[in-house]
């Protein structure tokens, strides 16, 4: 039996603001914007090329509490440039060495070695990780 993660709920304080950020700044695609009454609304968005989507839902008490969501790209520098161009406050590229975070990409540009970070307007935290799918040791 396959178990696939296809949707992650992201708690936000303002659904319209989050929707605009994820579409205009992060470049996600809008899948669904559904209301069921005054108090229930689901906005589902998907990063380009992803099999997993997010649903931004109003939850003021939990907004900003989701940390460590991770996106995978093949070119961390291009991803950073795209996010910055779209107005996202994005970190510089970094990697880990000797148990700590170090500025710059992984010196050998190994898959799973280079990262950047950004947050949505509520403070939900994202990491972007470089994975070179063309590497022979990395399954596609």
Backbone as a ProteinNet text record, in pm:
[ID]
protein_1_A
[PRIMARY]
XXXXXXXXXXXXXXXXXXXXXXXXXXXXXXXXXXXXXXXXXXXXXXXXXXXXXXXXXXXXXXXXXXXXXXXXXXXXXXXXXXXXXXXXXXXXXXXXXXXXXXXXXXXXXXXXXXXXXXXXXXXXXXXXXXXXXXXXXXXX
[TERTIARY]
83	0	88.4	60.1	132	63.5	144.5	94	157.4	77.6	129.7	84.5	179.1	145.9	109.3	-14.8	-60	-109.3	-129	-179.1	-130.5	-79.9	-38.1	-117.2	-181.7	-258	-162.2	-166.8	-83	-174	-159.9	-246.6	-203.1	-299.5	-270.6	-374.8	-341.9	-436.6	-525.2	-478.2	-552.1	-537.2	-644.2	-640.1	-610.9	-671.5	-646.6	-500.7	-443.5	-302.4	-211.8	-240.8	-161	-174.8	-296	-319.8	-237.2	-240.9	-164	-15	36.1	178.6	219.6	145.2	185.4	174.3	79.8	67.6	167.6	163.3	242.3	390.3	419.7	558.3	627.4	560.5	623.7	604.2	510.5	492.6	410.8	332.8	249	130.2	70.6	-49.2	-172.9	-278.2	-404.2	-481.8	-519.2	-598.4	-745.5	-770.2	-906.2	-916.3	-1027.6	-1064.5	-1212.1	-1239.7	-1375.2	-1423.9	-1544.7	-1610.5	-1730.1	-1750.5	-1870.9	-1922.1	-1994.4	-2042.1	-1943	-1972.7	-1889.9	-1757.8	-1757.7	-1641.5	-1552.2	-1584.4	-1501.4	-1458.9	-1328.9	-1272.8	-1144.9	-1130.1	-1008.4	-949.9	-824.7	-750.9	-636.2	-641.3	-537.9	-446.3	-316.1	-213.5	-106.3	-44.2	59	183.1	300.1	423.9	438.6	495.2	512.1	587	529.7	594.4	577.5	508	495.8	375.1	387.8	274.7	202.3	259.2	199.9	157.9	40.3	-14.2	-20.8	-51.7	-81.6	-224.4	-286.6	-416.4	-398.5	-414.4	-407.6	-547	-551.9	-678.7	-662.2	-764.9	-759.3	-760.7	-657.8	-645.5	-551.2	-607	-524.6	-440.2	-492.5	-416.4	-292.8	-298.1	-185.5	-106.6	-149	-80.3	67.4	149.3	294.1	360.7	284.2	340.5	402.3	376.5	428.3	569.1	665.3	805.5	865.2	959.1	1031.8	969.4	870.2	819.5	935	946.5	1064.5	1028.2	1085.5	1073.3	1206.3	1202.8	1324.3	1334.4	1453	1480.4	1611.5	1630.9	1755.8	1863.6	1825.7	1922.5	1889.3	1960	1932.9	1955.7	2055.3	2082.3	1969.8	1920	1808.4	1682.3	1660.7	1543.4	1549.8	1666.9	1682.2	1657.2	1714.7	1696.4	1548.6	1478.5	1336.2	1254.7	1278.5	1205	1234.8	1361.4	1398.8	1335.7	1335.3	1275.3	1125.5	1061.6	918.1	888.1	991.8	971.9	972.4	1018.7	1025.4	1153.3	1141.6	1258.9	1321.2	1421	1480.4	1622.6	1661.5	1796.8	1899.3	2023.7	2131.5	2137.9	2201.8	2220.9	2317.4	2290.3	2377.7	2386	2483.2	2496.9	2536.3	2545.4	2582.9	2719.3	2801.6	2934.5	2969.6	3021.4	3062.5	2948.4	2826.5	2712	2653.3	2704.7	2652.7	2620.2	2543.5	2507	2621.3	2658.1	2770.7	2722.2	2764.4	2722.7	2773	2692.8	2729.8	2677.7	2676.7	2630.7	2730.6	2686.2	2774.6	2895.4	3018.3	3136.2	3145.7	3093.9	3097	2966.5	2873.1	2740.2	2671.6	2688	2622.3	2472	2397.9	2254.6	2227.8	2121.7	2077.6	2171.7	2260.5	2360	2343.7	2266.9	2255.2	2110.2	2092.9	1960.5	1944.7	1819.1	1783.8	1654.3	1617.5	1498.1	1416.7	1286.4	1196.8	1073.7	995.5	872.2	758.9	636.9	520.3	487.2	388.6	359.2	322	276.5	243.8	362.5	471.2	588.6	600.8	513.4	531.7	661.8	749.6	885.5	907.4	973.8	1005.5	1155.9	1201.4	1337.7	1330.6	1428	1442.6	1575.8	1575.5	1693.8	1726.7	1855.5	1899.7	1922.9	1857.4	1875.9	1897.7	2013.3	2046.9	1997.9	1878.3	1817.3	1895.8	1980.7	2058.1	2177	2206.5	2317	2288.2	2385.5	2360.2	2325.9	2377.2	2349.8	2215.1	2148.4	2019.9	1908.3	1815.9	1704.6	1615.7	1568.1	1481.7	1343.9
-116.8	0	124.3	219	346.5	446	525.3	633.3	760.3	849.7	971.1	1093.3	1178.3	1306.9	1400.7	1447.4	1530.7	1668.2	1690.2	1819.7	1849.1	1970.1	2016.5	2143.8	2148.9	2266.2	2367.7	2490.2	2599	2699.5	2715.1	2807.1	2952.8	3036.6	3177.7	3264.7	3391	3483.8	3552.1	3562	3630.4	3549.5	3482.7	3393.3	3469.8	3586.1	3663.3	3706	3751.9	3792.2	3673.4	3558.2	3437.5	3391.5	3392.3	3352.5	3439.5	3570.7	3662.6	3634.2	3612.6	3584.4	3457.7	3350.3	3223.6	3225.5	3300.2	3309.3	3410	3533.4	3642.4	3637.3	3600.2	3603.3	3467.7	3363.6	3231.4	3157.1	3201.6	3141.5	3013.6	2987.9	2868.6	2886.3	2775	2775.9	2759.2	2834.1	2822.6	2702.8	2610.9	2494.1	2513.2	2559.5	2570.2	2691.9	2763.1	2866.2	2843	2774.1	2727.1	2782	2832.8	2879.6	2790.6	2766.7	2698.2	2779.1	2884.9	2974.4	3085.7	3165.5	3281.5	3242.9	3136.3	3104.4	2993.5	2935.9	2826.5	2855.5	2854.8	2876.7	2796.2	2729.1	2653.6	2708.3	2747.7	2788.4	2689.9	2612.6	2511.7	2561.2	2551.2	2598	2490.5	2486.8	2386.6	2451.7	2421.9	2470.2	2409.4	2483	2428.2	2295.1	2192.9	2063.2	1972.1	2017.2	1938.1	1846	1731.5	1640.8	1670.4	1756.5	1792.1	1938.4	1965.2	2100.6	2149.3	2277	2332.9	2385.8	2391.1	2456.1	2562.1	2688.8	2794.8	2809.1	2800.6	2810.2	2904.1	2985	3082.5	3010.2	3039.8	2989.8	3086.4	3194.5	3301.1	3252.4	3157.6	3106.9	3029.7	2962	2879.2	2942	3058.3	3117.4	3137.6	3101.1	3114.2	3000.4	2901.8	2794.1	2680.3	2677.5	2568.1	2603.1	2521.4	2546.2	2423.4	2444.5	2334.1	2275.7	2342.2	2296.5	2304.1	2205.8	2201.3	2182.7	2268.2	2258.7	2210.7	2139.5	2089.1	2150.6	2202.1	2260.3	2202	2214.1	2165.1	2272.4	2399.6	2510.2	2610.8	2603.8	2687.5	2835.7	2867.2	3007.5	3067.3	2991.6	3039	3052.5	2959.5	2965.6	3089.7	3117.4	3235.5	3362.3	3369.6	3487.5	3507.4	3400.3	3410.3	3459.8	3403.6	3447.7	3594.7	3632	3770.9	3866.6	3827.9	3911.4	3929.1	3828.8	3835.4	3906.9	3955.9	4033.3	3955.3	3831	3750.4	3785.7	3805.1	3824.3	3686.5	3656	3522.9	3528.9	3423.8	3419.1	3399.4	3419	3379.7	3227.1	3171.3	3026.6	2985.5	2869.6	2819.2	2667.3	2612	2467.3	2436.9	2310.6	2270.2	2203.2	2237.7	2178.1	2173.9	2062	2043.5	2078	2041	2059.8	2198.3	2289.2	2424.7	2475.9	2581.7	2646.2	2735.8	2722.3	2795.9	2871.5	2998.8	3073.5	3009.1	3022.7	2973.4	2833.7	2795.7	2661.7	2555.9	2432.3	2320.2	2331.5	2327	2346.7	2250.1	2130.3	2032.3	2028.4	2114.5	2122.6	1986.4	1912.3	1782.4	1800.1	1703.7	1702.2	1698	1763.6	1771.3	1854.1	1932	2003.5	2153.8	2216.5	2362.9	2403.1	2509	2551.1	2702.6	2745.8	2883.8	2878.9	2989.7	2993.2	3118.2	3106	3221.3	3190.6	3293.3	3278.1	3348.3	3298.7	3368.1	3485.9	3568.4	3686	3655	3533.5	3496.6	3438.7	3409.3	3351.5	3201.4	3137.6	2995.1	2981.1	2892.4	2885.4	2776.9	2815.2	2725.9	2713.8	2595.8	2573.7	2532.2	2572.2	2527.3	2454.9	2334.8	2249.7	2213.9	2218.5	2183	2033	1970.9	1828.8	1814.4	1764	1743.6	1606.4	1598.7	1470.3	1396.1	1464.8	1398.7	1320.3	1341.3	1266.7	1117	1036.3	892.5	826.2	878.7	816	859.2	954.4	1003.9	946.5	871.6	820.5	934.8	923.1	1027.4	1022.5
0	0	0	-85.9	-88.6	3.1	71.8	156.4	103.8	53.7	-7.6	70.6	101.5	162.5	48.6	46.7	-63.2	-21.2	110.6	154.7	295.6	315.5	446.6	476.1	592.2	631.8	694.2	643.5	692.8	762.7	895.7	968.7	948.6	913	887	956.4	974.2	1036.4	932.6	808.5	703	574.3	534.3	419.2	290.2	271.7	149	138.4	249.3	249.6	219.8	281.9	258.2	113.6	61.6	-78	-171.4	-151.4	-236.4	-225.1	-103.4	-85.6	-160.5	-140.9	-201.6	-353.7	-408	-553.4	-610.4	-561.9	-620.1	-581.8	-459.1	-412.9	-421.7	-374.4	-373.7	-505.9	-590.3	-722	-723.3	-618.3	-614	-708.8	-748.2	-832.3	-745.4	-776.7	-704.3	-758.4	-668.7	-706.1	-670.9	-548.8	-497.3	-407	-417.9	-321.6	-293.2	-181.9	-152.3	-18.6	-19	103.9	133	261.4	308	426.8	396.2	500.9	527.8	628.3	663	727.4	803.7	886.6	833.6	719.2	668.9	525.7	505.2	371.8	358.9	246.4	217.4	88	94	-25.5	-40.2	-147.7	-173.6	-284.2	-259	-352.2	-366.5	-484.8	-509.9	-569	-511.4	-573.2	-713.2	-808.6	-944.3	-941.3	-1004.3	-1014.5	-894.4	-791.3	-669.1	-671.9	-606.9	-587.9	-457.5	-374.6	-245.8	-248.4	-195.4	-191.2	-47.5	-32.2	98.7	95.1	211.1	226.1	333.2	295.9	396.1	455.3	587.6	658.8	777.4	800.4	909.7	1043.9	1122.2	1258.2	1328.4	1378.7	1438.1	1554.1	1632.1	1746.8	1704.5	1589.4	1545.1	1430.8	1382.1	1266.3	1296.5	1200	1215	1289.6	1332.7	1414.8	1333.8	1203.9	1121.8	1074.6	1112.7	1079.1	1012.1	920.9	861.1	736.8	680.3	550.9	453	365.9	280.7	134.4	52.4	-92.5	-147.8	-259.3	-323	-462.6	-494.9	-626.2	-679.7	-810.1	-869.1	-874	-855.7	-861.3	-752	-641.4	-524.8	-554.8	-636.9	-669	-752.9	-849.6	-931.7	-847.8	-756.6	-669.1	-581.2	-524.8	-440.2	-520.6	-641.1	-726.1	-759.4	-789.5	-823.9	-705.1	-587.7	-469.2	-437.2	-442.3	-413.6	-514.3	-640.6	-745	-722.4	-663.7	-636	-504.2	-435.9	-314.5	-184.4	-187.1	-65.6	10.3	140.3	225.6	246.3	166.1	163	218.8	289.3	345.1	234.3	270.2	180.8	179.5	78.9	71.2	181.8	243	348.8	340.2	412.2	424.9	568.7	601.7	736.8	733.2	832.6	844.5	992.1	1036.3	1175.7	1271.4	1232.5	1320.2	1322.2	1240.2	1240.8	1101.1	1097.4	971.3	925.6	796.6	739.6	616	598.1	479.6	350.6	245.6	113	86.3	-41.9	-77.7	-32.3	-31.4	-3	-96.6	-44.2	-128.3	-246.1	-230.2	-339.1	-417.3	-381	-443.9	-447.2	-337.6	-326.6	-310.1	-360.9	-337.4	-187.3	-147.4	-8.7	78.6	18.1	97.3	106.9	18.7	17.8	44.2	123.1	168.5	161.7	166.4	196.1	273.9	335.6	418.6	390	407.6	402.4	485.6	515	591.1	519.6	543.8	490.6	583	549.8	632.2	777.5	806.2	943.9	1019.1	947.9	1012.2	998.2	918.4	889	811.3	856.4	803.1	699.9	594.4	482.5	465.1	425.9	379.5	233.5	157.7	19.5	13.9	-41	-43.9	-188.3	-221.4	-356	-366	-465.1	-493.1	-642	-677.1	-818.9	-860.1	-915.4	-950.4	-1056.7	-1131.4	-1236.4	-1179.5	-1047.9	-987	-992.4	-1034.1	-1045.2	-912.6	-800.5	-671.4	-613.6	-675.9	-625.5	-711.6	-650.6	-730.3	-778.8	-899.2	-956.3	-897.3
[MASK]
++++++++++++++++++++++++++++++++++++++++++++++++++++++++++++++++++++++++++++++++++++++++++++++++++++++++++++++++++++++++++++++++++++++++++++

